[in-house]
C-alpha cells in the first residue's frame, strides 16, 4: 500500500505484550498532504460558496417568521436574547434563538435586507463542508474528505437550507464540528476535546432544541468504545462532556425559567409560558408521538389517506425514499448504507481503538439514529429536516469509496511479490471491486428513479446518468486490467454519474427563489405533498419548483386564492376571502380560521376557526402590504408600543418587515398560544399600546388556546372596520365605536 494511502489508526491500548499476534497500529500521521490537496479543497469551498450565495437575495425574507425575529433582535437587546418575534417582546418564536443571534448581528452591522440575513446562513454551509472535509480527511485521507464535502455541498436539501433562514444551517455546522471534536478526542483520549463536544452540542440545543441531542448517544458510544484509555477514565470524561452540555445549553433555559413572566416575552409554542414545556412537549416528545397541543398538523390522517398527519408525510422505514423526501436527500443514501456495511466488514475484528471502525460507527450511527427517528416520528415533520442526514451520507460515501478503492489490488510484500494470505484476503480485492461497481450501479439506478419523478424536467438527464453510470460500473470491474492512464477517466466518469442528479437538483434549487415555512428543494414532483403547491412550500412570487405557476397564474398565498396543485384533486385554495371547500381532506370541509370559518376534518382535534375577515397573510407565509396599508400602519407609530396586532406570526411578520415597527402576533405561529389573553389584550387597548387590529389569520387544531378567536370576536363586535386594498383594519384608538 502506498504511503499516501495509509489509513492512520490509533495505537492500541498498552496492555498487549510485544509478542501479540495483532499487528501494531501506526501512530497519528505526520506526513504532509499531497501538493494537490489545498488547491482541490480551495476549489471545493469556492464552488460551494458560489452555489450557496449566487442570487441569494431573490428569496427576499425567505421564512418571514424567522425574518421578523431577526429584525426585532437587531433593534432590541431583549428581543435578541429571548428570540422575540417583535421588538416590543410580546412573544418569542417557537425555537431557541441561537440561529437568530447570528443573523441579527449581521443585520445590526449591515442593515435589514435579505443579503445581510441570508449570507451568514450560506457561510455556515461553506464552513460545514470545510469542517466535514477536515473530519473525514484526518483518518481516511484527502480523497475521502473531498468526496464527503462534495456530497454534502450538492445534496439538494443542503443547498436549500444553507440559502434559507431556518435554524437548520447553524445546527448542521455545530453538529459537524461536534463530530470533528469527537474524532480529536478519540485520538488521544483528550478531556479538553470531549468537553468541546459537549459545548457544541449544547449550542446545538440553543439552535434547534432536542434535535441536537440525536447524535449524543453516537458521539458518546464511539468515544466509550474507541478512546485509547481506561474504561473509568472514559466514563469520567463523558460525564464532564455531559456537564458541558448542561452548562452551555442550560444557562439560557435557566434564565428563561427564573425570570418572572411579566419581565420577559411569552414563550411561543407553549400553552403554559414555559420553555421546559416547549422543549419536552411541542418540540420534543410531541414530534415523536404526534401529540403536539396547539399545532396545525401532526398526528392524524393525511389528505391521501396515509398516516403521519397532513404536514408530516407517510411514516415508515422507506419514508426517506418517498416522493416527498427522496429528491431532497436520498440520492446517495443507498450508497452510504452499502458503504457502511462494506466498511465494517473490512474492519473485521480490529482492535478496540481501531479508527477505521470508529469513524464508520460515528457516521453510521449518526445516519441510522437520525434517519430512523425521522422515518417513524408521527408529529410535524418537514422534508427539509433531512439536511441533518447530509453530512453523514457524505462522510460514509467518502470513507467507503476510499476504503474499497484501496483494497482493489492484493497487498504486495516488501520484495514485490504478492502476499498469499488467507483465502478471505485473496478474495478481498475482487470483493472490493465488485462492491464499488455495484454501489455505483445502484446509485445511478436510484438517480434514474428520482429523476423520473419529475418527467418534464430535463428528461434526457436521467438517460445520460444511467448510461454513464452503468458504463462506469463495468469499467470499474475491469479497472485493474486497464492501462494506468485510463484509471482517472474511469474514476471521473463514476463520480460524475453519481453526483450529476443531486448536483442538477442543487443548481435548480439555487436558481429558484424560495419563501414560506415549508420550502422544498428541486423541481416539482408529481403527487408529493407540499411540493409546488402548499402555501409556504413554494418558491417566491407564486412560481413553483421547476418553473411552473399555480393554475390561473394566481399566487396561492394572495388574496385572490388560486388553484392549489399538489393537493389531491386540485382544489381551490381555502382560507382566503371567499373561503371554499377543500377536496382531498378526509371528509372535505372548510379551512378553519379564515372567512366563513368552518370545521376541518382531518386535522387532529378539528377545531372551529373564526377571524376578523380580510387578512392578506396565512399560516405558512406572509405578504408585503400595499403602500396605502403600510402608510396607515406607520401613522403615529412612535405613539404606540405595537403599531398593529393580528392573529398568527406570519401574518404579523409581513406588516412588521414592511414597516420596521413592532406588530403583535396574537397566538404565536399557529394563533393557538394563549398570548395575549382577551383580558390582557383589552388592557393593552385601554392603555393605548396597540393602534390597529388587522384582519386575517386564525388557525386552530389539535387543541390549544381559543384566546385569538375571543380577541377577534371582541374586536369585530366593538370597533368599526375599514378596508384598505382588500385588507380589513380596525382602529383600536377610536374608543370602541360599535360596528
Secondary structure as GFF3:
##gff-version 3
##sequence-region A 1 739
A	DSSP	three_ten_helix	3	5	.	.	.	ID=ss1
A	DSSP	alpha_helix	36	53	.	.	.	ID=ss2
A	DSSP	three_ten_helix	56	59	.	.	.	ID=ss3
A	DSSP	alpha_helix	64	75	.	.	.	ID=ss4
A	DSSP	alpha_helix	77	82	.	.	.	ID=ss5
A	DSSP	alpha_helix	98	110	.	.	.	ID=ss6
A	DSSP	alpha_helix	114	140	.	.	.	ID=ss7
A	DSSP	alpha_helix	142	154	.	.	.	ID=ss8
A	DSSP	alpha_helix	156	161	.	.	.	ID=ss9
A	DSSP	alpha_helix	168	188	.	.	.	ID=ss10
A	DSSP	alpha_helix	191	208	.	.	.	ID=ss11
A	DSSP	three_ten_helix	209	215	.	.	.	ID=ss12
A	DSSP	alpha_helix	216	226	.	.	.	ID=ss13
A	DSSP	alpha_helix	231	258	.	.	.	ID=ss14
A	DSSP	three_ten_helix	261	263	.	.	.	ID=ss15
A	DSSP	alpha_helix	275	280	.	.	.	ID=ss16
A	DSSP	pi_helix	281	285	.	.	.	ID=ss17
A	DSSP	alpha_helix	286	289	.	.	.	ID=ss18
A	DSSP	three_ten_helix	319	321	.	.	.	ID=ss19
A	DSSP	alpha_helix	326	329	.	.	.	ID=ss20
A	DSSP	three_ten_helix	330	332	.	.	.	ID=ss21
A	DSSP	alpha_helix	333	347	.	.	.	ID=ss22
A	DSSP	alpha_helix	355	376	.	.	.	ID=ss23
A	DSSP	three_ten_helix	383	386	.	.	.	ID=ss24
A	DSSP	alpha_helix	387	406	.	.	.	ID=ss25
A	DSSP	alpha_helix	423	452	.	.	.	ID=ss26
A	DSSP	alpha_helix	459	477	.	.	.	ID=ss27
A	DSSP	three_ten_helix	479	481	.	.	.	ID=ss28
A	DSSP	alpha_helix	484	511	.	.	.	ID=ss29
A	DSSP	three_ten_helix	540	542	.	.	.	ID=ss30
A	DSSP	three_ten_helix	551	553	.	.	.	ID=ss31
A	DSSP	alpha_helix	627	634	.	.	.	ID=ss32
A	DSSP	three_ten_helix	637	639	.	.	.	ID=ss33
A	DSSP	beta_strand	642	647	.	.	.	ID=ss34
A	DSSP	alpha_helix	649	659	.	.	.	ID=ss35
A	DSSP	beta_strand	663	666	.	.	.	ID=ss36
A	DSSP	alpha_helix	678	686	.	.	.	ID=ss37
A	DSSP	beta_strand	690	694	.	.	.	ID=ss38
A	DSSP	alpha_helix	707	718	.	.	.	ID=ss39
A	DSSP	beta_strand	721	724	.	.	.	ID=ss40
A	DSSP	beta_strand	727	731	.	.	.	ID=ss41
A	DSSP	three_ten_helix	732	734	.	.	.	ID=ss42
###
